[in-house]
Amino acid sequence: MSVTLVVMGLLSKRLGSSTQTPPYYVGFYISALMVIGGVVVRLLDFISVQGNALALREAHPDTVLRVLLYNGLPALGVTIGVIVAWRYWSWLLAERN
């Protein structure tokens, strides 16, 4: 997913430079970082559980924080990506004939 967001950012940067639109494409890069952040949190938790070290769920027993890091961060990243894509590429749907 993060690779797709980066590719969309690169394509939108090219489109924005030719159409003189504001640099909203930065939102794709921010959303890709959020998705990667969620993956990193999951990997760190998996590694710490496998090594019998202090796991993320033991260090942060708060369920809300775990849900935000595991699911919320990637979900927010994808949501931002969809909003930015709609802003940049909605003219394709508006074209008729």
Biopython code that builds the backbone (N, CA, C, O; Angstrom):
import numpy as np
from Bio.PDB.StructureBuilder import StructureBuilder

atoms = [
    (1, "MET", "N", (0.820, -1.184, 0.000)),
    (1, "MET", "CA", (0.000, 0.000, 0.000)),
    (1, "MET", "C", (0.867, 1.252, 0.000)),
    (1, "MET", "O", (0.569, 2.219, -0.702)),
    (2, "SER", "N", (1.934, 1.236, 0.783)),
    (2, "SER", "CA", (2.765, 2.433, 0.858)),
    (2, "SER", "C", (3.481, 2.690, -0.470)),
    (2, "SER", "O", (3.705, 3.843, -0.840)),
    (3, "VAL", "N", (3.841, 1.625, -1.186)),
    (3, "VAL", "CA", (4.471, 1.805, -2.493)),
    (3, "VAL", "C", (3.479, 2.460, -3.454)),
    (3, "VAL", "O", (3.857, 3.335, -4.234)),
    (4, "THR", "N", (2.235, 2.048, -3.402)),
    (4, "THR", "CA", (1.200, 2.643, -4.245)),
    (4, "THR", "C", (1.023, 4.120, -3.928)),
    (4, "THR", "O", (0.860, 4.938, -4.834)),
    (5, "LEU", "N", (1.054, 4.460, -2.658)),
    (5, "LEU", "CA", (0.911, 5.865, -2.272)),
    (5, "LEU", "C", (2.091, 6.705, -2.748)),
    (5, "LEU", "O", (1.911, 7.851, -3.160)),
    (6, "VAL", "N", (3.286, 6.145, -2.694)),
    (6, "VAL", "CA", (4.458, 6.878, -3.181)),
    (6, "VAL", "C", (4.376, 7.065, -4.698)),
    (6, "VAL", "O", (4.688, 8.142, -5.206)),
    (7, "VAL", "N", (3.960, 6.025, -5.421)),
    (7, "VAL", "CA", (3.809, 6.145, -6.877)),
    (7, "VAL", "C", (2.751, 7.183, -7.221)),
    (7, "VAL", "O", (2.932, 7.980, -8.142)),
    (8, "MET", "N", (1.642, 7.174, -6.480)),
    (8, "MET", "CA", (0.613, 8.198, -6.713)),
    (8, "MET", "C", (1.161, 9.592, -6.427)),
    (8, "MET", "O", (0.819, 10.547, -7.124)),
    (9, "GLY", "N", (2.003, 9.714, -5.415)),
    (9, "GLY", "CA", (2.628, 11.000, -5.115)),
    (9, "GLY", "C", (3.521, 11.473, -6.246)),
    (9, "GLY", "O", (3.509, 12.653, -6.598)),
    (10, "LEU", "N", (4.294, 10.567, -6.814)),
    (10, "LEU", "CA", (5.166, 10.930, -7.928)),
    (10, "LEU", "C", (4.367, 11.326, -9.164)),
    (10, "LEU", "O", (4.699, 12.298, -9.842)),
    (11, "LEU", "N", (3.308, 10.561, -9.454)),
    (11, "LEU", "CA", (2.463, 10.913, -10.599)),
    (11, "LEU", "C", (1.745, 12.246, -10.376)),
    (11, "LEU", "O", (1.615, 13.052, -11.296)),
    (12, "SER", "N", (1.287, 12.463, -9.157)),
    (12, "SER", "CA", (0.578, 13.707, -8.859)),
    (12, "SER", "C", (1.517, 14.903, -8.884)),
    (12, "SER", "O", (1.103, 16.009, -9.229)),
    (13, "LYS", "N", (2.764, 14.694, -8.525)),
    (13, "LYS", "CA", (3.744, 15.782, -8.602)),
    (13, "LYS", "C", (3.940, 16.206, -10.052)),
    (13, "LYS", "O", (4.020, 17.395, -10.358)),
    (14, "ARG", "N", (4.017, 15.215, -10.941)),
    (14, "ARG", "CA", (4.154, 15.545, -12.367)),
    (14, "ARG", "C", (2.905, 16.261, -12.890)),
    (14, "ARG", "O", (3.006, 17.238, -13.632)),
    (15, "LEU", "N", (1.744, 15.771, -12.502)),
    (15, "LEU", "CA", (0.497, 16.400, -12.928)),
    (15, "LEU", "C", (0.401, 17.811, -12.375)),
    (15, "LEU", "O", (0.017, 18.734, -13.093)),
    (16, "GLY", "N", (0.743, 17.986, -11.115)),
    (16, "GLY", "CA", (0.664, 19.299, -10.490)),
    (16, "GLY", "C", (1.615, 20.305, -11.098)),
    (16, "GLY", "O", (1.300, 21.492, -11.187)),
    (17, "SER", "N", (2.788, 19.834, -11.520)),
    (17, "SER", "CA", (3.739, 20.764, -12.126)),
    (17, "SER", "C", (3.264, 21.236, -13.499)),
    (17, "SER", "O", (3.557, 22.360, -13.906)),
    (18, "SER", "N", (2.531, 20.377, -14.211)),
    (18, "SER", "CA", (2.044, 20.790, -15.529)),
    (18, "SER", "C", (0.764, 21.612, -15.457)),
    (18, "SER", "O", (0.514, 22.445, -16.329)),
    (19, "THR", "N", (-0.047, 21.389, -14.430)),
    (19, "THR", "CA", (-1.310, 22.126, -14.319)),
    (19, "THR", "C", (-1.241, 23.281, -13.324)),
    (19, "THR", "O", (-2.238, 23.970, -13.108)),
    (20, "GLN", "N", (-0.086, 23.498, -12.724)),
    (20, "GLN", "CA", (0.120, 24.608, -11.790)),
    (20, "GLN", "C", (-0.827, 24.549, -10.589)),
    (20, "GLN", "O", (-1.339, 25.582, -10.157)),
    (21, "THR", "N", (-1.064, 23.354, -10.046)),
    (21, "THR", "CA", (-1.891, 23.207, -8.859)),
    (21, "THR", "C", (-1.014, 23.232, -7.605)),
    (21, "THR", "O", (0.186, 22.969, -7.684)),
    (22, "PRO", "N", (-1.600, 23.543, -6.466)),
    (22, "PRO", "CA", (-0.831, 23.533, -5.216)),
    (22, "PRO", "C", (-0.265, 22.143, -4.927)),
    (22, "PRO", "O", (-0.809, 21.146, -5.402)),
    (23, "PRO", "N", (0.809, 22.065, -4.163)),
    (23, "PRO", "CA", (1.469, 20.766, -3.931)),
    (23, "PRO", "C", (0.745, 19.893, -2.912)),
    (23, "PRO", "O", (1.279, 19.602, -1.841)),
    (24, "TYR", "N", (-0.461, 19.481, -3.249)),
    (24, "TYR", "CA", (-1.202, 18.573, -2.369)),
    (24, "TYR", "C", (-0.604, 17.170, -2.380)),
    (24, "TYR", "O", (-0.904, 16.360, -1.502)),
    (25, "TYR", "N", (0.238, 16.878, -3.366)),
    (25, "TYR", "CA", (0.808, 15.541, -3.485)),
    (25, "TYR", "C", (1.638, 15.147, -2.270)),
    (25, "TYR", "O", (1.904, 13.963, -2.064)),
    (26, "VAL", "N", (2.046, 16.111, -1.469)),
    (26, "VAL", "CA", (2.800, 15.816, -0.254)),
    (26, "VAL", "C", (1.966, 14.939, 0.689)),
    (26, "VAL", "O", (2.516, 14.178, 1.485)),
    (27, "GLY", "N", (0.658, 15.049, 0.594)),
    (27, "GLY", "CA", (-0.225, 14.208, 1.388)),
    (27, "GLY", "C", (-0.040, 12.727, 1.103)),
    (27, "GLY", "O", (-0.213, 11.899, 1.997)),
    (28, "PHE", "N", (0.311, 12.381, -0.142)),
    (28, "PHE", "CA", (0.578, 10.981, -0.456)),
    (28, "PHE", "C", (1.810, 10.482, 0.301)),
    (28, "PHE", "O", (1.820, 9.356, 0.799)),
    (29, "TYR", "N", (2.834, 11.308, 0.384)),
    (29, "TYR", "CA", (4.046, 10.903, 1.091)),
    (29, "TYR", "C", (3.790, 10.789, 2.594)),
    (29, "TYR", "O", (4.308, 9.883, 3.248)),
    (30, "ILE", "N", (3.000, 11.700, 3.134)),
    (30, "ILE", "CA", (2.658, 11.643, 4.560)),
    (30, "ILE", "C", (1.845, 10.381, 4.848)),
    (30, "ILE", "O", (2.082, 9.699, 5.844)),
    (31, "SER", "N", (0.894, 10.078, 3.977)),
    (31, "SER", "CA", (0.084, 8.878, 4.197)),
    (31, "SER", "C", (0.915, 7.606, 4.043)),
    (31, "SER", "O", (0.673, 6.628, 4.752)),
    (32, "ALA", "N", (1.886, 7.599, 3.133)),
    (32, "ALA", "CA", (2.770, 6.438, 2.997)),
    (32, "ALA", "C", (3.599, 6.246, 4.267)),
    (32, "ALA", "O", (3.823, 5.115, 4.700)),
    (33, "LEU", "N", (4.051, 7.342, 4.857)),
    (33, "LEU", "CA", (4.796, 7.236, 6.113)),
    (33, "LEU", "C", (3.927, 6.700, 7.242)),
    (33, "LEU", "O", (4.405, 5.943, 8.087)),
    (34, "MET", "N", (2.663, 7.083, 7.262)),
    (34, "MET", "CA", (1.754, 6.562, 8.289)),
    (34, "MET", "C", (1.545, 5.063, 8.132)),
    (34, "MET", "O", (1.536, 4.329, 9.120)),
    (35, "VAL", "N", (1.380, 4.609, 6.906)),
    (35, "VAL", "CA", (1.200, 3.178, 6.671)),
    (35, "VAL", "C", (2.467, 2.421, 7.055)),
    (35, "VAL", "O", (2.390, 1.365, 7.683)),
    (36, "ILE", "N", (3.625, 2.948, 6.686)),
    (36, "ILE", "CA", (4.886, 2.316, 7.058)),
    (36, "ILE", "C", (5.062, 2.332, 8.567)),
    (36, "ILE", "O", (5.584, 1.373, 9.137)),
    (37, "GLY", "N", (4.638, 3.400, 9.220)),
    (37, "GLY", "CA", (4.714, 3.468, 10.683)),
    (37, "GLY", "C", (3.912, 2.364, 11.349)),
    (37, "GLY", "O", (4.368, 1.769, 12.325)),
    (38, "GLY", "N", (2.733, 2.086, 10.836)),
    (38, "GLY", "CA", (1.923, 0.998, 11.371)),
    (38, "GLY", "C", (2.587, -0.358, 11.175)),
    (38, "GLY", "O", (2.513, -1.225, 12.045)),
    (39, "VAL", "N", (3.233, -0.534, 10.031)),
    (39, "VAL", "CA", (3.938, -1.792, 9.770)),
    (39, "VAL", "C", (5.129, -1.936, 10.714)),
    (39, "VAL", "O", (5.385, -3.022, 11.235)),
    (40, "VAL", "N", (5.856, -0.839, 10.931)),
    (40, "VAL", "CA", (7.017, -0.885, 11.824)),
    (40, "VAL", "C", (6.591, -1.217, 13.255)),
    (40, "VAL", "O", (7.253, -2.002, 13.933)),
    (41, "VAL", "N", (5.494, -0.625, 13.712)),
    (41, "VAL", "CA", (5.005, -0.920, 15.063)),
    (41, "VAL", "C", (4.647, -2.401, 15.186)),
    (41, "VAL", "O", (4.961, -3.031, 16.196)),
    (42, "ARG", "N", (3.999, -2.955, 14.179)),
    (42, "ARG", "CA", (3.649, -4.373, 14.220)),
    (42, "ARG", "C", (4.894, -5.258, 14.204)),
    (42, "ARG", "O", (4.958, -6.252, 14.927)),
    (43, "LEU", "N", (5.885, -4.900, 13.383)),
    (43, "LEU", "CA", (7.113, -5.688, 13.338)),
    (43, "LEU", "C", (7.878, -5.623, 14.653)),
    (43, "LEU", "O", (8.387, -6.638, 15.129)),
    (44, "LEU", "N", (7.960, -4.439, 15.237)),
    (44, "LEU", "CA", (8.652, -4.311, 16.523)),
    (44, "LEU", "C", (7.955, -5.117, 17.607)),
    (44, "LEU", "O", (8.613, -5.727, 18.450)),
    (45, "ASP", "N", (6.652, -5.125, 17.592)),
    (45, "ASP", "CA", (5.912, -5.910, 18.573)),
    (45, "ASP", "C", (6.133, -7.404, 18.343)),
    (45, "ASP", "O", (6.297, -8.161, 19.300)),
    (46, "PHE", "N", (6.137, -7.830, 17.087)),
    (46, "PHE", "CA", (6.358, -9.236, 16.780)),
    (46, "PHE", "C", (7.763, -9.678, 17.182)),
    (46, "PHE", "O", (7.938, -10.757, 17.747)),
    (47, "ILE", "N", (8.757, -8.850, 16.893)),
    (47, "ILE", "CA", (10.138, -9.180, 17.246)),
    (47, "ILE", "C", (10.313, -9.232, 18.754)),
    (47, "ILE", "O", (10.990, -10.119, 19.274)),
    (48, "SER", "N", (9.717, -8.300, 19.446)),
    (48, "SER", "CA", (9.877, -8.285, 20.896)),
    (48, "SER", "C", (9.161, -9.460, 21.555)),
    (48, "SER", "O", (9.609, -9.944, 22.594)),
    (49, "VAL", "N", (8.066, -9.925, 20.977)),
    (49, "VAL", "CA", (7.369, -11.088, 21.523)),
    (49, "VAL", "C", (8.197, -12.345, 21.258)),
    (49, "VAL", "O", (8.277, -13.223, 22.117)),
    (50, "GLN", "N", (8.809, -12.440, 20.084)),
    (50, "GLN", "CA", (9.598, -13.618, 19.742)),
    (50, "GLN", "C", (10.855, -13.723, 20.590)),
    (50, "GLN", "O", (11.301, -14.828, 20.899)),
    (51, "GLY", "N", (11.438, -12.575, 20.974)),
    (51, "GLY", "CA", (12.649, -12.572, 21.774)),
    (51, "GLY", "C", (12.381, -12.577, 23.264)),
    (51, "GLY", "O", (13.305, -12.418, 24.061)),
    (52, "ASN", "N", (11.123, -12.759, 23.652)),
    (52, "ASN", "CA", (10.714, -12.738, 25.063)),
    (52, "ASN", "C", (11.122, -11.452, 25.761)),
    (52, "ASN", "O", (11.326, -11.437, 26.975)),
    (53, "ALA", "N", (11.241, -10.389, 25.007)),
    (53, "ALA", "CA", (11.532, -9.082, 25.597)),
    (53, "ALA", "C", (10.215, -8.430, 26.001)),
    (53, "ALA", "O", (9.139, -9.008, 25.840)),
    (54, "LEU", "N", (10.323, -7.240, 26.518)),
    (54, "LEU", "CA", (9.134, -6.494, 26.923)),
    (54, "LEU", "C", (8.366, -6.100, 25.672)),
    (54, "LEU", "O", (8.821, -5.264, 24.892)),
    (55, "ALA", "N", (7.220, -6.694, 25.488)),
    (55, "ALA", "CA", (6.438, -6.462, 24.277)),
    (55, "ALA", "C", (5.711, -5.135, 24.365)),
    (55, "ALA", "O", (5.540, -4.561, 25.441)),
    (56, "LEU", "N", (5.288, -4.666, 23.201)),
    (56, "LEU", "CA", (4.552, -3.407, 23.150)),
    (56, "LEU", "C", (3.265, -3.506, 23.956)),
    (56, "LEU", "O", (2.862, -2.541, 24.605)),
    (57, "ARG", "N", (2.630, -4.646, 23.917)),
    (57, "ARG", "CA", (1.375, -4.782, 24.662)),
    (57, "ARG", "C", (1.618, -4.803, 26.163)),
    (57, "ARG", "O", (0.715, -4.481, 26.936)),
    (58, "GLU", "N", (2.823, -5.179, 26.593)),
    (58, "GLU", "CA", (3.142, -5.141, 28.016)),
    (58, "GLU", "C", (3.610, -3.748, 28.430)),
    (58, "GLU", "O", (3.336, -3.296, 29.543)),
    (59, "ALA", "N", (4.313, -3.078, 27.532)),
    (59, "ALA", "CA", (4.797, -1.734, 27.844)),
    (59, "ALA", "C", (3.660, -0.727, 27.836)),
    (59, "ALA", "O", (3.664, 0.229, 28.612)),
    (60, "HIS", "N", (2.692, -0.939, 26.965)),
    (60, "HIS", "CA", (1.539, -0.050, 26.845)),
    (60, "HIS", "C", (0.273, -0.882, 27.007)),
    (60, "HIS", "O", (-0.315, -1.303, 26.011)),
    (61, "PRO", "N", (-0.150, -1.122, 28.221)),
    (61, "PRO", "CA", (-1.336, -1.967, 28.399)),
    (61, "PRO", "C", (-2.619, -1.285, 27.955)),
    (61, "PRO", "O", (-3.671, -1.918, 27.881)),
    (62, "ASP", "N", (-2.533, 0.000, 27.660)),
    (62, "ASP", "CA", (-3.724, 0.725, 27.243)),
    (62, "ASP", "C", (-4.180, 0.215, 25.874)),
    (62, "ASP", "O", (-3.449, 0.322, 24.889)),
    (63, "THR", "N", (-5.363, -0.327, 25.823)),
    (63, "THR", "CA", (-5.885, -0.909, 24.595)),
    (63, "THR", "C", (-6.116, 0.151, 23.523)),
    (63, "THR", "O", (-5.947, -0.121, 22.335)),
    (64, "VAL", "N", (-6.493, 1.331, 23.927)),
    (64, "VAL", "CA", (-6.763, 2.399, 22.956)),
    (64, "VAL", "C", (-5.487, 2.776, 22.214)),
    (64, "VAL", "O", (-5.517, 2.992, 21.002)),
    (65, "LEU", "N", (-4.377, 2.855, 22.921)),
    (65, "LEU", "CA", (-3.104, 3.183, 22.273)),
    (65, "LEU", "C", (-2.697, 2.100, 21.291)),
    (65, "LEU", "O", (-2.210, 2.402, 20.202)),
    (66, "ARG", "N", (-2.887, 0.857, 21.658)),
    (66, "ARG", "CA", (-2.551, -0.247, 20.756)),
    (66, "ARG", "C", (-3.408, -0.215, 19.502)),
    (66, "ARG", "O", (-2.910, -0.436, 18.399)),
    (67, "VAL", "N", (-4.674, 0.055, 19.668)),
    (67, "VAL", "CA", (-5.558, 0.109, 18.503)),
    (67, "VAL", "C", (-5.156, 1.271, 17.598)),
    (67, "VAL", "O", (-5.153, 1.133, 16.375)),
    (68, "LEU", "N", (-4.822, 2.405, 18.187)),
    (68, "LEU", "CA", (-4.406, 3.557, 17.386)),
    (68, "LEU", "C", (-3.117, 3.284, 16.633)),
    (68, "LEU", "O", (-2.988, 3.670, 15.471)),
    (69, "LEU", "N", (-2.166, 2.627, 17.270)),
    (69, "LEU", "CA", (-0.897, 2.353, 16.598)),
    (69, "LEU", "C", (-1.026, 1.245, 15.560)),
    (69, "LEU", "O", (-0.469, 1.354, 14.468)),
    (70, "TYR", "N", (-1.744, 0.195, 15.883)),
    (70, "TYR", "CA", (-1.854, -0.946, 14.982)),
    (70, "TYR", "C", (-2.781, -0.678, 13.812)),
    (70, "TYR", "O", (-2.430, -0.946, 12.663)),
    (71, "ASN", "N", (-3.952, -0.155, 14.096)),
    (71, "ASN", "CA", (-4.977, -0.010, 13.061)),
    (71, "ASN", "C", (-5.230, 1.433, 12.664)),
    (71, "ASN", "O", (-5.482, 1.721, 11.494)),
    (72, "GLY", "N", (-5.166, 2.332, 13.618)),
    (72, "GLY", "CA", (-5.513, 3.722, 13.350)),
    (72, "GLY", "C", (-4.527, 4.441, 12.459)),
    (72, "GLY", "O", (-4.924, 5.204, 11.578)),
    (73, "LEU", "N", (-3.243, 4.206, 12.679)),
    (73, "LEU", "CA", (-2.223, 4.895, 11.886)),
    (73, "LEU", "C", (-2.302, 4.523, 10.402)),
    (73, "LEU", "O", (-2.331, 5.416, 9.556)),
    (74, "PRO", "N", (-2.337, 3.231, 10.065)),
    (74, "PRO", "CA", (-2.507, 2.905, 8.640)),
    (74, "PRO", "C", (-3.856, 3.340, 8.074)),
    (74, "PRO", "O", (-3.936, 3.755, 6.918)),
    (75, "ALA", "N", (-4.915, 3.249, 8.875)),
    (75, "ALA", "CA", (-6.232, 3.665, 8.390)),
    (75, "ALA", "C", (-6.264, 5.164, 8.106)),
    (75, "ALA", "O", (-6.841, 5.600, 7.109)),
    (76, "LEU", "N", (-5.651, 5.941, 8.974)),
    (76, "LEU", "CA", (-5.585, 7.384, 8.743)),
    (76, "LEU", "C", (-4.746, 7.693, 7.510)),
    (76, "LEU", "O", (-5.086, 8.583, 6.731)),
    (77, "GLY", "N", (-3.658, 6.962, 7.335)),
    (77, "GLY", "CA", (-2.827, 7.157, 6.147)),
    (77, "GLY", "C", (-3.573, 6.872, 4.860)),
    (77, "GLY", "O", (-3.473, 7.638, 3.901)),
    (78, "VAL", "N", (-4.317, 5.784, 4.826)),
    (78, "VAL", "CA", (-5.091, 5.438, 3.627)),
    (78, "VAL", "C", (-6.192, 6.463, 3.395)),
    (78, "VAL", "O", (-6.470, 6.826, 2.251)),
    (79, "THR", "N", (-6.818, 6.931, 4.460)),
    (79, "THR", "CA", (-7.867, 7.945, 4.323)),
    (79, "THR", "C", (-7.311, 9.238, 3.747)),
    (79, "THR", "O", (-7.921, 9.836, 2.861)),
    (80, "ILE", "N", (-6.167, 9.669, 4.240)),
    (80, "ILE", "CA", (-5.531, 10.868, 3.687)),
    (80, "ILE", "C", (-5.181, 10.651, 2.218)),
    (80, "ILE", "O", (-5.361, 11.550, 1.397)),
    (81, "GLY", "N", (-4.685, 9.469, 1.886)),
    (81, "GLY", "CA", (-4.364, 9.168, 0.494)),
    (81, "GLY", "C", (-5.581, 9.230, -0.416)),
    (81, "GLY", "O", (-5.494, 9.733, -1.536)),
    (82, "VAL", "N", (-6.710, 8.724, 0.053)),
    (82, "VAL", "CA", (-7.940, 8.769, -0.745)),
    (82, "VAL", "C", (-8.404, 10.207, -0.937)),
    (82, "VAL", "O", (-8.831, 10.579, -2.031)),
    (83, "ILE", "N", (-8.326, 11.011, 0.104)),
    (83, "ILE", "CA", (-8.753, 12.411, 0.004)),
    (83, "ILE", "C", (-7.869, 13.181, -0.970)),
    (83, "ILE", "O", (-8.366, 13.945, -1.798)),
    (84, "VAL", "N", (-6.567, 12.979, -0.871)),
    (84, "VAL", "CA", (-5.645, 13.674, -1.777)),
    (84, "VAL", "C", (-5.843, 13.184, -3.207)),
    (84, "VAL", "O", (-5.805, 13.984, -4.142)),
    (85, "ALA", "N", (-6.052, 11.895, -3.388)),
    (85, "ALA", "CA", (-6.288, 11.362, -4.736)),
    (85, "ALA", "C", (-7.562, 11.948, -5.329)),
    (85, "ALA", "O", (-7.599, 12.296, -6.509)),
    (86, "TRP", "N", (-8.592, 12.056, -4.522)),
    (86, "TRP", "CA", (-9.833, 12.646, -5.019)),
    (86, "TRP", "C", (-9.609, 14.102, -5.415)),
    (86, "TRP", "O", (-10.144, 14.560, -6.425)),
    (87, "ARG", "N", (-8.830, 14.823, -4.634)),
    (87, "ARG", "CA", (-8.567, 16.234, -4.917)),
    (87, "ARG", "C", (-7.774, 16.397, -6.221)),
    (87, "ARG", "O", (-8.069, 17.280, -7.027)),
    (88, "TYR", "N", (-6.785, 15.554, -6.416)),
    (88, "TYR", "CA", (-5.936, 15.682, -7.599)),
    (88, "TYR", "C", (-6.562, 15.090, -8.854)),
    (88, "TYR", "O", (-6.449, 15.671, -9.934)),
    (89, "TRP", "N", (-7.208, 13.966, -8.728)),
    (89, "TRP", "CA", (-7.605, 13.209, -9.899)),
    (89, "TRP", "C", (-9.107, 13.221, -10.167)),
    (89, "TRP", "O", (-9.567, 12.466, -11.024)),
    (90, "SER", "N", (-9.878, 14.031, -9.481)),
    (90, "SER", "CA", (-11.324, 14.035, -9.696)),
    (90, "SER", "C", (-11.707, 14.604, -11.067)),
    (90, "SER", "O", (-12.815, 14.363, -11.546)),
    (91, "TRP", "N", (-10.818, 15.342, -11.688)),
    (91, "TRP", "CA", (-11.127, 15.893, -13.004)),
    (91, "TRP", "C", (-11.301, 14.778, -14.041)),
    (91, "TRP", "O", (-11.955, 14.983, -15.064)),
    (92, "LEU", "N", (-10.721, 13.602, -13.787)),
    (92, "LEU", "CA", (-10.917, 12.497, -14.725)),
    (92, "LEU", "C", (-12.369, 12.039, -14.759)),
    (92, "LEU", "O", (-12.884, 11.665, -15.813)),
    (93, "LEU", "N", (-13.025, 12.069, -13.610)),
    (93, "LEU", "CA", (-14.423, 11.670, -13.556)),
    (93, "LEU", "C", (-15.359, 12.743, -14.076)),
    (93, "LEU", "O", (-16.477, 12.447, -14.497)),
    (94, "ALA", "N", (-14.904, 13.992, -14.048)),
    (94, "ALA", "CA", (-15.750, 15.093, -14.494)),
    (94, "ALA", "C", (-15.731, 15.264, -16.012)),
    (94, "ALA", "O", (-16.609, 15.922, -16.569)),
    (95, "GLU", "N", (-14.753, 14.686, -16.678)),
    (95, "GLU", "CA", (-14.656, 14.809, -18.133)),
    (95, "GLU", "C", (-15.773, 14.028, -18.806)),
    (95, "GLU", "O", (-16.036, 12.875, -18.465)),
    (96, "ARG", "N", (-16.408, 14.655, -19.740)),
    (96, "ARG", "CA", (-17.477, 14.004, -20.514)),
    (96, "ARG", "C", (-17.116, 14.088, -21.990)),
    (96, "ARG", "O", (-16.438, 15.009, -22.445)),
    (97, "ASN", "N", (-17.596, 13.087, -22.717)),
    (97, "ASN", "CA", (-17.390, 12.996, -24.169)),
    (97, "ASN", "C", (-15.968, 12.695, -24.438)),
    (97, "ASN", "O", (-15.571, 12.575, -25.598)),
]
sb = StructureBuilder()
sb.init_structure("model")
sb.init_model(0)
sb.init_chain("A")
sb.init_seg("    ")
for serial, (resi, resn, name, xyz) in enumerate(atoms, 1):
    if name == "N":
        sb.init_residue(resn, " ", resi, " ")
    sb.init_atom(name, np.array(xyz, "f"), 0.0, 1.0, " ", f" {name:<3s}", serial, name[0])
structure = sb.get_structure()
